[in-house]
Amino acid sequence: MKFVRIVIPLTAILVFTASSRTLYAEPAKEELSTVLSGEGVSDKELAVVNGLRALEFEKHGAYERAISEYQKALKLDSENADISSNFATLYLDLNEFGKAEKLFKKAIRLVPETPAFHINLANLFYFREKYDQAIKEYKIALELDPGSAVAHGNLGDAYLKKSLFNLALRHIQKAIEIQPDFDVAHNNLGSYYYAVGDKVKARQSFQKALELNPRLSAAYEGLGRIDLEDNRPAEALMWFRKSLESAASAYEKDQARAGLSKAESLLKASNI
């Protein structure tokens, strides 16, 4: 599953933020005004700074501080759809589904023609196992941007959850056609082959995904599932540990821990 963080448009205010201080700093409005040659700094510009600082905190795992920065940003500019969507994505990573859904829908209400907002809302529905609603939002994203590899890849994964294998394969392959180095699409192709019983091709696709992105938790988890099914608990344990180490969201961590538990139980039973 691929999330889309929005790149918040830069303004002159960020030249100061990036070059003179870290994003963790708290620049005073008067100080920023001086940097901008005496021009006043608007609340909308300051909101951008808070939004970027939130992304930086989030990247370093400082989630409470990221939440605080997002809240400051939206207090300054409540109509900033990009910041609303990024804030929602953080809540989604933290399994705060209600808060995430509210913010995603707000972003769509503000700027309905942005494909990324529909993709992210669809991801939320996917994680809540509301696959029909997820499919609907992915399709809207593709109507807005037919060349979106992310939308095709994620839509294929949603179809896979409903066992609509032909549709799943069509969209996953389309994602790879559009973007051959798209790690998540190769991972989804591995999930497809696993679902239809071709573990050889599934393993190849998961390994390809990891060549493209060695931090892709889902691909390690996929390899772990294959080795579990093949009664290779020691190998599966290794993959699930790597999946947990690479996990970036609560959902990924839960999946990895579930696999770890199964592998540990199977390994224990085989040593009795």
Secondary structure, DSSP 8 states (H G I E B T S, - for coil): -----------THHHHHHHHS-TTS---HHHHHHHTTT----HHHHHHHHHHHHHHHHHTT-HHHHHHHHHHHHHH-TT-HHHHHHHHHHHHHTT-HHHHHHHHHHHHHH-TT-HHHHHHHHHHHHHTT-HHHHHHHHHHHHHH-TT-HHHHHHHHHHHHHTT-HHHHHHHHHHHHHH-TT-HHHHHHHHHHHHHTT-HHHHHHHHHHHHHH-TT-HHHHHHHHHHHHHTT-HHHHHHHHHHHHHH--SHHHHHHHHHHHHHHHHHHHHHT-
